[in-house]
Amino acid sequence: MIDRRTPLAGMGAGALAVPDARAAATTRVEAAELRAGGLSDPLGIDDAHPTLSWQLRGPDGTMQRAYRLRVAGDPATLGAGTADLWNSGRVESADTAVR
């Protein structure tokens, strides 16, 4: 399970540049099109280090400045804020794909 909230402002997991600070408080920004090894919702991947990728969705002008990838064995663990399989920590980067 990959945490879709990773690059969101206000979650403590990433940094975003939003054109108007007032808009940032009321506008939803999210990671979408999550993929592992080029697949969405794969049941299994043969690659031990697959490429993880996402698209940032938000108002025009929204840009990603950092990300944090958290991976857990099940949705409940991740929902509790625990990344029992992997936690990248904060990475200062606009990249939307990592290997």
Summary of the structure (lengths in Angstrom):
residues: 99
radius of gyration: 13.6
end to end distance: 16.4
largest distance: 44.7
contacts: 257
relative contact order: 0.26
helix: 11%
strand: 29%
